[in-house]
Amino acid sequence: MRRVRRLVPAAVAALALIAVPSGWAQSGGMPAPNFDDPCPALYPGDDAPRERVARWMARAAADRGMPHELPVMAAIAESGLRNLKGDSYSGFFGMHESLNAGDYSGFPRNPDLQVRWFLDTAALVRQRRVASGRADPAKDQAAYGSWIADVERPAPENRSGYQPHLSEARTLIAGKCAPPHSDDTLPPRLEVRIAARQRPLATGGIVIRVRCPDHDCLIGAAATIGTRTLHVAASEPALRGYTTLTARLPRAARRDLRAGRAVRARVTAIAADSSANLTARRRLVTLGR
């Protein structure tokens, strides 16, 4: 026993000399928050200054290729940029309790899951818009508010409540975070069949057949007749073969066709992936009765 006791102090001294890697906490092996980072990767805590919380969100958005301001604007409007502890709605984004399942289980106690839900949903909204032939909201700061509204889905009278927070979000972030970026820049493959002459009165609209061989995209279409553009809602492609999309005609075009007048449409088929990379195929189509 004496021999063992003499060895214990030496062993303890040796362990004390083992270096702990920089940036790692002393317990649990988890990265310690870096308070010197102006745009933190780790959640800075519920009591952190609003600027640090905003920049934490901004960094998460940039890492997904989305504008810095997007989650910050949403959180300002929904919670005052606070991690609220509610019953039916909670967190920074006013998430409903029904979301506390699956990939977001435990979100009321986990701000990282809250931001992940917001950015996952924002990415899907963006993908659907691009695939249906609408402009990419990430390229127009005036569209940020409506983009957020499609994520949060408030009452119609409250949809305009997000855009006014753009300036405040920018002030909080203060240009401290790296620009948005995405490693996914490869557009999806797209195969299209669009007949050059069609009879939409018989088929219910302009018929567009689309195939996305990689099955990692949403497909949609747009048809322009005169100054009017018709958008076909984005959908997932069929697992096999082509998916049929139908662009319904406006009343004026149907009237012209019934009167025996030919109508021309500029038809665009689109495939968009989750990073909003898109591939488009266009064709001029003559419509008859």
MIDOSE-1310 file (N, C-alpha, C; in nm, 2 decimals, decimal comma, always signed):
residues 289
mrrv	+0,08/-0,12/+0,00/+0,00/+0,00/+0,00/+0,09/+0,13/+0,00; +0,20/+0,12/+0,07/+0,28/+0,24/+0,08/+0,34/+0,28/-0,06; +0,37/+0,17/-0,14/+0,42/+0,19/-0,27/+0,32/+0,26/-0,36; +0,20/+0,21/-0,35/+0,09/+0,27/-0,44/+0,07/+0,42/-0,40
rrlv	+0,06/+0,45/-0,27/+0,04/+0,58/-0,22/+0,15/+0,68/-0,27; +0,27/+0,63/-0,28/+0,38/+0,72/-0,32/+0,36/+0,75/-0,47; +0,30/+0,66/-0,54/+0,29/+0,68/-0,69/+0,17/+0,77/-0,72; +0,07/+0,78/-0,64/-0,05/+0,86/-0,68/-0,01/+1,01/-0,70
paav	+0,06/+1,08/-0,61/+0,09/+1,22/-0,64/+0,17/+1,24/-0,77; +0,26/+1,15/-0,80/+0,33/+1,16/-0,92/+0,24/+1,15/-1,05; +0,14/+1,05/-1,04/+0,05/+1,03/-1,15/-0,04/+1,16/-1,17; -0,08/+1,21/-1,05/-0,17/+1,33/-1,06/-0,09/+1,45/-1,13
aala	+0,04/+1,46/-1,09/+0,12/+1,57/-1,14/+0,14/+1,55/-1,29; +0,15/+1,43/-1,33/+0,17/+1,40/-1,48/+0,05/+1,44/-1,56; -0,07/+1,40/-1,50/-0,20/+1,43/-1,57/-0,22/+1,58/-1,58; -0,17/+1,66/-1,48/-0,19/+1,80/-1,48/-0,11/+1,87/-1,59
liav	+0,00/+1,79/-1,64/+0,08/+1,85/-1,75/+0,02/+1,83/-1,89; -0,08/+1,74/-1,90/-0,14/+1,71/-2,03/-0,21/+1,84/-2,08; -0,18/+1,89/-2,19/-0,24/+2,01/-2,24/-0,38/+1,99/-2,29; -0,47/+2,08/-2,25/-0,61/+2,08/-2,30/-0,61/+2,16/-2,43
psgw	-0,66/+2,10/-2,54/-0,67/+2,17/-2,67/-0,74/+2,31/-2,65; -0,68/+2,41/-2,72/-0,73/+2,54/-2,71/-0,87/+2,54/-2,77; -0,97/+2,61/-2,71/-1,11/+2,62/-2,76/-1,20/+2,51/-2,71; -1,14/+2,42/-2,62/-1,23/+2,32/-2,57/-1,25/+2,34/-2,42
aqsg	-1,37/+2,31/-2,38/-1,41/+2,32/-2,24/-1,34/+2,22/-2,16; -1,32/+2,24/-2,03/-1,26/+2,15/-1,94/-1,34/+2,03/-1,91; -1,47/+2,03/-1,92/-1,55/+1,92/-1,90/-1,64/+1,89/-2,02; -1,66/+1,76/-2,04/-1,75/+1,72/-2,15/-1,69/+1,72/-2,29
gmpa	-1,57/+1,77/-2,31/-1,51/+1,77/-2,44/-1,58/+1,86/-2,54; -1,66/+1,95/-2,51/-1,74/+2,03/-2,60/-1,66/+2,16/-2,62; -1,67/+2,22/-2,74/-1,61/+2,35/-2,77/-1,66/+2,46/-2,68; -1,57/+2,53/-2,62/-1,61/+2,64/-2,54/-1,65/+2,77/-2,62
pnfd	-1,75/+2,84/-2,58/-1,78/+2,96/-2,65/-1,66/+3,06/-2,67; -1,64/+3,11/-2,79/-1,53/+3,20/-2,81/-1,59/+3,34/-2,81; -1,57/+3,41/-2,70/-1,62/+3,54/-2,68/-1,55/+3,65/-2,76; -1,44/+3,61/-2,82/-1,36/+3,71/-2,91/-1,41/+3,71/-3,05
dpcp	-1,49/+3,61/-3,09/-1,55/+3,60/-3,22/-1,66/+3,69/-3,24; -1,65/+3,79/-3,32/-1,77/+3,89/-3,34/-1,89/+3,82/-3,40; -1,88/+3,71/-3,46/-1,99/+3,64/-3,53/-1,99/+3,50/-3,48; -2,04/+3,46/-3,36/-2,01/+3,33/-3,30/-2,08/+3,22/-3,37
alyp	-2,01/+3,10/-3,37/-2,07/+2,98/-3,42/-2,16/+2,91/-3,32; -2,12/+2,93/-3,19/-2,20/+2,87/-3,08/-2,30/+2,97/-3,02; -2,41/+2,92/-2,98/-2,51/+3,00/-2,92/-2,46/+3,07/-2,80; -2,47/+3,20/-2,80/-2,40/+3,28/-2,69/-2,48/+3,28/-2,56
gdda	-2,60/+3,23/-2,56/-2,68/+3,22/-2,43/-2,79/+3,32/-2,43; -2,90/+3,29/-2,35/-3,02/+3,37/-2,35/-2,99/+3,51/-2,30; -2,89/+3,52/-2,21/-2,86/+3,65/-2,15/-2,75/+3,73/-2,23; -2,71/+3,68/-2,35/-2,61/+3,75/-2,43/-2,67/+3,88/-2,48
prer	-2,59/+3,98/-2,51/-2,64/+4,10/-2,58/-2,71/+4,07/-2,71; -2,80/+4,15/-2,75/-2,88/+4,12/-2,87/-2,79/+4,12/-2,99; -2,68/+4,20/-2,99/-2,59/+4,20/-3,11/-2,53/+4,06/-3,13; -2,49/+4,00/-3,02/-2,42/+3,87/-3,03/-2,52/+3,76/-3,08
varw	-2,65/+3,77/-3,03/-2,75/+3,67/-3,07/-2,78/+3,69/-3,22; -2,79/+3,82/-3,26/-2,82/+3,85/-3,40/-2,70/+3,79/-3,49; -2,58/+3,81/-3,45/-2,47/+3,77/-3,53/-2,45/+3,62/-3,53; -2,49/+3,55/-3,42/-2,50/+3,41/-3,42/-2,60/+3,36/-3,53
mara	-2,71/+3,42/-3,53/-2,81/+3,38/-3,64/-2,76/+3,42/-3,78; -2,70/+3,53/-3,79/-2,65/+3,57/-3,92/-2,54/+3,48/-3,97; -2,46/+3,43/-3,89/-2,36/+3,33/-3,93/-2,42/+3,20/-3,98; -2,52/+3,15/-3,90/-2,59/+3,03/-3,94/-2,66/+3,05/-4,08
aadr	-2,72/+3,17/-4,10/-2,78/+3,19/-4,23/-2,67/+3,19/-4,34; -2,56/+3,26/-4,32/-2,46/+3,27/-4,42/-2,40/+3,13/-4,46; -2,39/+3,05/-4,36/-2,34/+2,91/-4,38/-2,43/+2,83/-4,47; -2,56/+2,87/-4,48/-2,66/+2,81/-4,56/-2,68/+2,88/-4,69
gmph	-2,60/+2,99/-4,72/-2,61/+3,06/-4,84/-2,72/+3,16/-4,84; -2,77/+3,20/-4,73/-2,89/+3,29/-4,72/-2,85/+3,42/-4,66; -2,92/+3,53/-4,68/-2,89/+3,66/-4,63/-2,88/+3,66/-4,48; -2,78/+3,74/-4,43/-2,76/+3,75/-4,28/-2,88/+3,79/-4,21
elpv	-2,96/+3,89/-4,27/-3,06/+3,95/-4,20/-3,19/+3,87/-4,18; -3,20/+3,76/-4,26/-3,33/+3,69/-4,27/-3,38/+3,64/-4,13; -3,30/+3,55/-4,06/-3,35/+3,50/-3,94/-3,36/+3,61/-3,83; -3,27/+3,71/-3,84/-3,28/+3,82/-3,74/-3,41/+3,90/-3,75
maai	-3,44/+3,93/-3,88/-3,57/+4,01/-3,90/-3,69/+3,93/-3,84; -3,69/+3,80/-3,87/-3,80/+3,71/-3,82/-3,80/+3,71/-3,67; -3,69/+3,69/-3,61/-3,68/+3,68/-3,46/-3,72/+3,82/-3,40; -3,68/+3,93/-3,46/-3,72/+4,06/-3,40/-3,88/+4,07/-3,40
aesg	-3,94/+4,03/-3,51/-4,08/+4,04/-3,53/-4,16/+3,94/-3,44; -4,11/+3,82/-3,43/-4,18/+3,72/-3,36/-4,16/+3,72/-3,20; -4,04/+3,76/-3,16/-4,01/+3,74/-3,02/-3,93/+3,86/-2,96; -3,91/+3,97/-3,04/-3,82/+4,07/-2,99/-3,68/+4,03/-2,97
lrnl	-3,64/+3,92/-3,05/-3,51/+3,86/-3,05/-3,48/+3,80/-2,91; -3,58/+3,73/-2,85/-3,57/+3,67/-2,73/-3,61/+3,52/-2,74; -3,55/+3,44/-2,66/-3,58/+3,29/-2,66/-3,70/+3,27/-2,56; -3,82/+3,30/-2,61/-3,94/+3,30/-2,53/-3,98/+3,16/-2,48
kgds	-4,02/+3,15/-2,36/-4,07/+3,02/-2,30/-4,22/+3,02/-2,29; -4,29/+2,98/-2,40/-4,43/+2,98/-2,40/-4,49/+2,85/-2,39; -4,62/+2,84/-2,40/-4,69/+2,71/-2,39/-4,72/+2,66/-2,53; -4,80/+2,72/-2,61/-4,82/+2,68/-2,74/-4,72/+2,72/-2,84
ysgf	-4,66/+2,85/-2,82/-4,56/+2,90/-2,91/-4,44/+2,94/-2,83; -4,32/+2,91/-2,88/-4,20/+2,95/-2,80/-4,08/+2,96/-2,89; -3,97/+3,00/-2,83/-3,84/+3,02/-2,90/-3,83/+3,16/-2,97; -3,73/+3,17/-3,04/-3,70/+3,30/-3,11/-3,80/+3,33/-3,22
fgmh	-3,86/+3,22/-3,28/-3,94/+3,23/-3,40/-4,09/+3,20/-3,38; -4,13/+3,20/-3,25/-4,27/+3,17/-3,22/-4,31/+3,03/-3,28; -4,23/+2,93/-3,26/-4,26/+2,80/-3,32/-4,37/+2,73/-3,24; -4,47/+2,67/-3,31/-4,58/+2,60/-3,25/-4,53/+2,47/-3,19
esln	-4,60/+2,43/-3,08/-4,56/+2,31/-3,01/-4,57/+2,19/-3,09; -4,65/+2,19/-3,20/-4,66/+2,07/-3,29/-4,53/+2,04/-3,36; -4,44/+2,14/-3,37/-4,31/+2,12/-3,43/-4,21/+2,05/-3,34; -4,25/+2,03/-3,21/-4,16/+1,97/-3,12/-4,16/+1,81/-3,14
agdy	-4,12/+1,77/-3,25/-4,11/+1,63/-3,29/-4,01/+1,61/-3,40; -3,98/+1,49/-3,43/-3,89/+1,45/-3,54/-3,76/+1,53/-3,53; -3,72/+1,59/-3,64/-3,59/+1,66/-3,65/-3,58/+1,78/-3,55; -3,69/+1,83/-3,51/-3,69/+1,95/-3,42/-3,74/+1,92/-3,28
sgfp	-3,74/+1,79/-3,25/-3,78/+1,75/-3,11/-3,68/+1,81/-3,01; -3,74/+1,88/-2,91/-3,67/+1,95/-2,80/-3,63/+2,09/-2,84; -3,69/+2,15/-2,94/-3,66/+2,28/-2,98/-3,68/+2,39/-2,88; -3,78/+2,38/-2,79/-3,80/+2,49/-2,69/-3,68/+2,51/-2,60
rnpd	-3,60/+2,40/-2,58/-3,48/+2,41/-2,50/-3,35/+2,42/-2,58; -3,36/+2,42/-2,71/-3,24/+2,42/-2,80/-3,25/+2,52/-2,91; -3,19/+2,64/-2,89/-3,19/+2,74/-2,99/-3,13/+2,70/-3,12; -3,04/+2,61/-3,12/-2,98/+2,56/-3,25/-3,09/+2,50/-3,33
lqvr	-3,17/+2,42/-3,27/-3,28/+2,36/-3,35/-3,38/+2,46/-3,40; -3,40/+2,57/-3,32/-3,49/+2,67/-3,37/-3,44/+2,74/-3,50; -3,31/+2,77/-3,50/-3,25/+2,83/-3,62/-3,25/+2,73/-3,73; -3,22/+2,60/-3,70/-3,22/+2,50/-3,81/-3,36/+2,49/-3,87
wfld	-3,47/+2,49/-3,79/-3,60/+2,49/-3,85/-3,63/+2,61/-3,94; -3,59/+2,73/-3,89/-3,62/+2,85/-3,97/-3,55/+2,84/-4,10; -3,42/+2,80/-4,10/-3,34/+2,80/-4,22/-3,38/+2,69/-4,32; -3,42/+2,57/-4,26/-3,47/+2,46/-4,34/-3,59/+2,50/-4,42
taal	-3,68/+2,57/-4,34/-3,81/+2,61/-4,40/-3,79/+2,72/-4,51; -3,70/+2,82/-4,47/-3,67/+2,92/-4,56/-3,61/+2,87/-4,69; -3,52/+2,77/-4,68/-3,46/+2,71/-4,80/-3,57/+2,64/-4,89; -3,67/+2,58/-4,83/-3,77/+2,51/-4,91/-3,86/+2,62/-4,97
vrqr	-3,89/+2,73/-4,90/-3,97/+2,83/-4,96/-3,90/+2,89/-5,08; -3,77/+2,92/-5,06/-3,69/+2,97/-5,17/-3,69/+2,88/-5,29; -3,67/+2,75/-5,27/-3,66/+2,65/-5,37/-3,80/+2,65/-5,45; -3,91/+2,65/-5,38/-4,04/+2,65/-5,44/-4,06/+2,77/-5,53
rvas	-4,02/+2,89/-5,48/-4,04/+3,01/-5,56/-3,96/+3,00/-5,69; -3,83/+2,96/-5,68/-3,75/+2,96/-5,80/-3,80/+2,85/-5,90; -3,84/+2,74/-5,85/-3,89/+2,63/-5,93/-4,02/+2,67/-6,01; -4,09/+2,76/-5,95/-4,22/+2,80/-6,02/-4,20/+2,92/-6,11
grad	-4,07/+2,96/-6,13/-4,05/+3,07/-6,22/-4,05/+3,21/-6,16; -4,05/+3,22/-6,03/-4,05/+3,35/-5,96/-3,91/+3,38/-5,93; -3,88/+3,51/-5,90/-3,75/+3,56/-5,87/-3,69/+3,50/-5,74; -3,56/+3,48/-5,74/-3,50/+3,43/-5,62/-3,50/+3,54/-5,51
pakd	-3,57/+3,51/-5,40/-3,59/+3,62/-5,30/-3,45/+3,66/-5,23; -3,35/+3,57/-5,24/-3,22/+3,61/-5,18/-3,15/+3,72/-5,25; -3,20/+3,75/-5,38/-3,13/+3,85/-5,46/-3,20/+3,98/-5,46; -3,30/+3,99/-5,37/-3,38/+4,12/-5,37/-3,42/+4,15/-5,22
qaay	-3,35/+4,24/-5,16/-3,37/+4,27/-5,02/-3,52/+4,32/-4,99; -3,58/+4,37/-5,09/-3,72/+4,41/-5,07/-3,81/+4,29/-5,06; -3,76/+4,17/-5,10/-3,85/+4,05/-5,09/-3,82/+3,97/-4,96; -3,73/+4,02/-4,87/-3,70/+3,94/-4,75/-3,83/+3,93/-4,66
gswi	-3,90/+4,03/-4,65/-4,02/+4,03/-4,56/-4,12/+3,92/-4,61; -4,15/+3,92/-4,74/-4,25/+3,82/-4,79/-4,19/+3,68/-4,78; -4,06/+3,67/-4,80/-4,00/+3,54/-4,78/-4,02/+3,49/-4,64; -3,99/+3,57/-4,54/-4,01/+3,54/-4,40/-4,16/+3,50/-4,37
adve	-4,25/+3,58/-4,43/-4,39/+3,56/-4,41/-4,43/+3,42/-4,46; -4,37/+3,37/-4,57/-4,40/+3,24/-4,62/-4,34/+3,13/-4,53; -4,24/+3,16/-4,45/-4,19/+3,07/-4,35/-4,28/+3,07/-4,23; -4,31/+3,19/-4,17/-4,38/+3,20/-4,05/-4,53/+3,18/-4,06
rpap	-4,58/+3,21/-4,18/-4,72/+3,20/-4,21/-4,82/+3,26/-4,11; -4,80/+3,39/-4,09/-4,89/+3,47/-4,00/-5,03/+3,49/-4,07; -5,11/+3,55/-3,99/-5,24/+3,60/-4,05/-5,22/+3,69/-4,16; -5,30/+3,69/-4,27/-5,27/+3,78/-4,38/-5,25/+3,92/-4,35
enrs	-5,31/+3,98/-4,25/-5,29/+4,12/-4,22/-5,16/+4,14/-4,15; -5,09/+4,04/-4,11/-4,96/+4,06/-4,05/-4,84/+4,02/-4,14; -4,86/+3,99/-4,26/-4,75/+3,95/-4,35/-4,66/+4,07/-4,38; -4,70/+4,19/-4,36/-4,61/+4,30/-4,39/-4,53/+4,34/-4,27
gyqp	-4,54/+4,26/-4,16/-4,47/+4,30/-4,04/-4,33/+4,27/-4,03; -4,27/+4,21/-4,13/-4,13/+4,16/-4,12/-4,03/+4,26/-4,19; -4,07/+4,31/-4,30/-3,98/+4,39/-4,38/-3,93/+4,51/-4,31; -4,01/+4,58/-4,23/-3,97/+4,70/-4,16/-3,85/+4,68/-4,06
hlse	-3,82/+4,55/-4,03/-3,71/+4,52/-3,94/-3,57/+4,50/-4,01; -3,57/+4,52/-4,14/-3,44/+4,50/-4,21/-3,33/+4,59/-4,16; -3,36/+4,72/-4,14/-3,26/+4,82/-4,10/-3,21/+4,78/-3,96; -3,30/+4,75/-3,87/-3,26/+4,71/-3,73/-3,17/+4,59/-3,73
artl	-3,20/+4,49/-3,82/-3,12/+4,37/-3,83/-2,98/+4,40/-3,88; -2,97/+4,49/-3,98/-2,84/+4,53/-4,03/-2,76/+4,60/-3,92; -2,83/+4,68/-3,84/-2,76/+4,76/-3,74/-2,70/+4,66/-3,63; -2,78/+4,56/-3,60/-2,73/+4,46/-3,50/-2,61/+4,38/-3,55
iagk	-2,62/+4,34/-3,68/-2,51/+4,26/-3,74/-2,39/+4,34/-3,76; -2,41/+4,46/-3,81/-2,30/+4,56/-3,83/-2,19/+4,51/-3,91; -2,22/+4,43/-4,01/-2,12/+4,39/-4,11/-2,01/+4,30/-4,05; -2,04/+4,23/-3,94/-1,93/+4,16/-3,87/-1,92/+4,02/-3,92
capp	-2,01/+3,97/-4,00/-2,01/+3,83/-4,04/-1,96/+3,81/-4,19; -1,91/+3,70/-4,22/-1,86/+3,66/-4,35/-1,98/+3,66/-4,45; -1,96/+3,69/-4,57/-2,07/+3,69/-4,67/-2,14/+3,55/-4,68; -2,26/+3,54/-4,72/-2,33/+3,41/-4,74/-2,25/+3,33/-4,85
hsdd	-2,25/+3,20/-4,83/-2,18/+3,12/-4,93/-2,24/+2,98/-4,93; -2,23/+2,91/-5,04/-2,28/+2,78/-5,05/-2,18/+2,69/-5,13; -2,15/+2,57/-5,09/-2,06/+2,48/-5,16/-2,13/+2,41/-5,27; -2,27/+2,42/-5,27/-2,35/+2,36/-5,38/-2,38/+2,46/-5,48
tlpp	-2,31/+2,46/-5,59/-2,33/+2,55/-5,71/-2,36/+2,48/-5,84; -2,38/+2,35/-5,83/-2,41/+2,27/-5,95/-2,56/+2,26/-5,98; -2,60/+2,31/-6,09/-2,75/+2,31/-6,12/-2,80/+2,17/-6,15; -2,92/+2,14/-6,12/-2,97/+2,00/-6,14/-2,99/+1,98/-6,29
rlev	-2,99/+1,85/-6,32/-3,02/+1,81/-6,46/-3,17/+1,82/-6,48; -3,21/+1,85/-6,61/-3,35/+1,86/-6,64/-3,37/+1,82/-6,79; -3,47/+1,73/-6,80/-3,51/+1,69/-6,94/-3,66/+1,73/-6,96; -3,69/+1,78/-7,07/-3,82/+1,84/-7,10/-3,88/+1,80/-7,23
riaa	-4,01/+1,78/-7,23/-4,08/+1,76/-7,36/-4,20/+1,86/-7,36; -4,19/+1,95/-7,46/-4,30/+2,05/-7,48/-4,34/+2,05/-7,62; -4,46/+2,01/-7,66/-4,50/+2,01/-7,80/-4,51/+2,16/-7,85; -4,46/+2,18/-7,97/-4,46/+2,31/-8,03/-4,60/+2,37/-8,06
rqrp	-4,69/+2,28/-8,09/-4,83/+2,31/-8,11/-4,92/+2,24/-8,02; -5,01/+2,31/-7,95/-5,10/+2,25/-7,86/-5,24/+2,30/-7,87; -5,33/+2,22/-7,81/-5,47/+2,26/-7,81/-5,52/+2,27/-7,66; -5,49/+2,37/-7,59/-5,51/+2,38/-7,45/-5,66/+2,38/-7,41
latg	-5,75/+2,41/-7,49/-5,89/+2,40/-7,46/-5,93/+2,26/-7,43; -5,87/+2,17/-7,51/-5,90/+2,03/-7,49/-5,83/+1,96/-7,38; -5,71/+2,01/-7,35/-5,62/+1,95/-7,25/-5,63/+2,01/-7,11; -5,70/+2,13/-7,11/-5,71/+2,20/-6,98/-5,60/+2,30/-6,96
givi	-5,51/+2,32/-7,05/-5,40/+2,41/-7,04/-5,28/+2,37/-7,12; -5,17/+2,44/-7,11/-5,05/+2,41/-7,18/-4,98/+2,29/-7,11; -4,95/+2,19/-7,18/-4,90/+2,07/-7,12/-4,74/+2,07/-7,13; -4,68/+2,05/-7,02/-4,53/+2,05/-7,01/-4,49/+1,92/-6,94
rvrc	-4,41/+1,84/-7,00/-4,36/+1,72/-6,94/-4,21/+1,73/-6,90; -4,19/+1,70/-6,78/-4,06/+1,73/-6,72/-4,00/+1,61/-6,64; -3,87/+1,60/-6,65/-3,80/+1,49/-6,58/-3,68/+1,54/-6,52; -3,65/+1,51/-6,39/-3,53/+1,55/-6,31/-3,46/+1,42/-6,28
pdhd	-3,36/+1,38/-6,36/-3,30/+1,25/-6,33/-3,24/+1,23/-6,20; -3,19/+1,34/-6,13/-3,12/+1,32/-6,01/-3,22/+1,31/-5,89; -3,35/+1,35/-5,91/-3,45/+1,34/-5,81/-3,41/+1,42/-5,68; -3,33/+1,52/-5,69/-3,30/+1,60/-5,58/-3,35/+1,75/-5,60
clig	-3,46/+1,76/-5,68/-3,50/+1,89/-5,71/-3,65/+1,90/-5,70; -3,70/+2,03/-5,71/-3,84/+2,05/-5,73/-3,86/+2,10/-5,88; -3,97/+2,07/-5,94/-3,99/+2,11/-6,08/-4,12/+2,20/-6,08; -4,11/+2,29/-6,18/-4,22/+2,38/-6,20/-4,21/+2,44/-6,33
aaat	-4,30/+2,54/-6,36/-4,30/+2,60/-6,50/-4,36/+2,73/-6,49; -4,34/+2,81/-6,60/-4,41/+2,94/-6,62/-4,44/+2,95/-6,77; -4,55/+3,02/-6,79/-4,59/+3,04/-6,93/-4,63/+3,19/-6,95; -4,57/+3,26/-7,04/-4,60/+3,40/-7,06/-4,68/+3,41/-7,19
igtr	-4,79/+3,48/-7,18/-4,88/+3,51/-7,29/-4,90/+3,66/-7,29; -4,85/+3,72/-7,39/-4,85/+3,87/-7,39/-4,78/+3,92/-7,27; -4,84/+4,00/-7,19/-4,77/+4,05/-7,07/-4,81/+3,97/-6,94; -4,88/+3,87/-6,96/-4,93/+3,79/-6,84/-4,84/+3,66/-6,83
tlhv	-4,79/+3,64/-6,71/-4,71/+3,52/-6,68/-4,78/+3,43/-6,58; -4,80/+3,31/-6,62/-4,87/+3,21/-6,54/-4,76/+3,12/-6,47; -4,77/+3,10/-6,34/-4,68/+3,02/-6,27/-4,74/+2,89/-6,23; -4,67/+2,78/-6,26/-4,72/+2,64/-6,22/-4,65/+2,61/-6,09
aase	-4,72/+2,58/-5,98/-4,66/+2,55/-5,85/-4,56/+2,44/-5,86; -4,45/+2,46/-5,78/-4,35/+2,36/-5,78/-4,39/+2,23/-5,72; -4,34/+2,12/-5,76/-4,37/+1,99/-5,71/-4,25/+1,89/-5,72; -4,26/+1,78/-5,65/-4,15/+1,69/-5,65/-4,17/+1,60/-5,78
palr	-4,06/+1,57/-5,85/-4,07/+1,49/-5,97/-4,11/+1,35/-5,94; -4,17/+1,28/-6,04/-4,20/+1,14/-6,03/-4,07/+1,06/-6,02; -4,08/+0,95/-5,95/-3,96/+0,86/-5,93/-3,92/+0,80/-6,07; -4,02/+0,78/-6,15/-3,99/+0,72/-6,29/-4,06/+0,80/-6,39
gytt	-3,99/+0,82/-6,51/-4,06/+0,88/-6,62/-4,07/+1,03/-6,60; -4,16/+1,09/-6,68/-4,18/+1,23/-6,68/-4,30/+1,27/-6,60; -4,29/+1,39/-6,54/-4,40/+1,45/-6,46/-4,47/+1,55/-6,55; -4,61/+1,54/-6,56/-4,68/+1,63/-6,64/-4,73/+1,75/-6,56
ltar	-4,69/+1,87/-6,61/-4,74/+2,00/-6,55/-4,83/+2,06/-6,65; -4,93/+2,14/-6,60/-5,03/+2,20/-6,68/-5,04/+2,35/-6,64; -5,01/+2,44/-6,74/-5,03/+2,58/-6,72/-5,17/+2,62/-6,77; -5,26/+2,66/-6,68/-5,39/+2,70/-6,72/-5,39/+2,84/-6,78
lpra	-5,48/+2,86/-6,88/-5,48/+2,98/-6,96/-5,56/+3,09/-6,89; -5,52/+3,21/-6,91/-5,61/+3,32/-6,86/-5,73/+3,33/-6,94; -5,83/+3,40/-6,89/-5,96/+3,41/-6,96/-5,95/+3,47/-7,10; -5,87/+3,57/-7,11/-5,85/+3,64/-7,24/-5,80/+3,55/-7,35
arrd	-5,70/+3,46/-7,31/-5,64/+3,37/-7,41/-5,75/+3,26/-7,45; -5,83/+3,22/-7,35/-5,93/+3,12/-7,39/-6,04/+3,18/-7,48; -6,06/+3,31/-7,46/-6,16/+3,38/-7,55/-6,11/+3,39/-7,69; -5,98/+3,42/-7,70/-5,92/+3,43/-7,83/-5,92/+3,30/-7,90
lrag	-5,89/+3,19/-7,83/-5,89/+3,06/-7,90/-6,03/+3,02/-7,94; -6,13/+3,05/-7,86/-6,26/+3,01/-7,90/-6,31/+3,09/-8,02; -6,25/+3,21/-8,04/-6,28/+3,29/-8,16/-6,20/+3,25/-8,28; -6,12/+3,15/-8,27/-6,04/+3,10/-8,38/-5,91/+3,17/-8,40
ravr	-5,87/+3,26/-8,30/-5,74/+3,32/-8,32/-5,63/+3,24/-8,25; -5,52/+3,23/-8,32/-5,40/+3,16/-8,26/-5,34/+3,24/-8,15; -5,28/+3,18/-8,05/-5,22/+3,24/-7,94/-5,08/+3,18/-7,92; -4,98/+3,27/-7,89/-4,85/+3,21/-7,87/-4,81/+3,23/-7,72
arvt	-4,74/+3,13/-7,68/-4,69/+3,14/-7,54/-4,54/+3,10/-7,53; -4,47/+3,18/-7,44/-4,33/+3,14/-7,41/-4,33/+3,06/-7,29; -4,30/+2,93/-7,30/-4,31/+2,84/-7,19/-4,17/+2,81/-7,14; -4,15/+2,81/-7,01/-4,03/+2,78/-6,94/-4,05/+2,66/-6,84
aiaa	-3,98/+2,56/-6,85/-3,98/+2,45/-6,75/-3,85/+2,47/-6,67; -3,87/+2,44/-6,54/-3,76/+2,48/-6,44/-3,74/+2,36/-6,34; -3,62/+2,34/-6,31/-3,58/+2,25/-6,20/-3,49/+2,33/-6,10; -3,52/+2,32/-5,97/-3,44/+2,40/-5,87/-3,41/+2,30/-5,76
dssa	-3,28/+2,31/-5,71/-3,24/+2,23/-5,60/-3,25/+2,30/-5,47; -3,21/+2,24/-5,36/-3,23/+2,30/-5,23/-3,15/+2,43/-5,21; -3,04/+2,45/-5,29/-2,96/+2,57/-5,28/-3,01/+2,68/-5,38; -3,12/+2,65/-5,44/-3,18/+2,74/-5,54/-3,10/+2,75/-5,67
nlta	-3,01/+2,66/-5,70/-2,96/+2,65/-5,83/-3,07/+2,60/-5,92; -3,07/+2,66/-6,04/-3,18/+2,62/-6,13/-3,13/+2,59/-6,27; -3,21/+2,51/-6,34/-3,19/+2,48/-6,48/-3,33/+2,51/-6,55; -3,32/+2,58/-6,66/-3,45/+2,62/-6,73/-3,44/+2,57/-6,87
rrrl	-3,55/+2,53/-6,93/-3,56/+2,50/-7,07/-3,68/+2,58/-7,12; -3,66/+2,65/-7,24/-3,76/+2,74/-7,29/-3,81/+2,69/-7,43; -3,93/+2,72/-7,46/-3,98/+2,69/-7,60/-4,10/+2,78/-7,63; -4,11/+2,83/-7,75/-4,22/+2,91/-7,80/-4,33/+2,81/-7,85
vtlg	-4,45/+2,82/-7,80/-4,56/+2,73/-7,83/-4,67/+2,80/-7,89; -4,72/+2,74/-8,00/-4,84/+2,80/-8,07/-4,96/+2,73/-8,02; -5,06/+2,80/-7,97/-5,18/+2,75/-7,92/-5,30/+2,76/-8,02; -5,37/+2,66/-8,04/-5,49/+2,66/-8,13/-5,61/+2,60/-8,07
r	-5,72/+2,60/-8,14/-5,84/+2,55/-8,09/-5,85/+2,40/-8,12
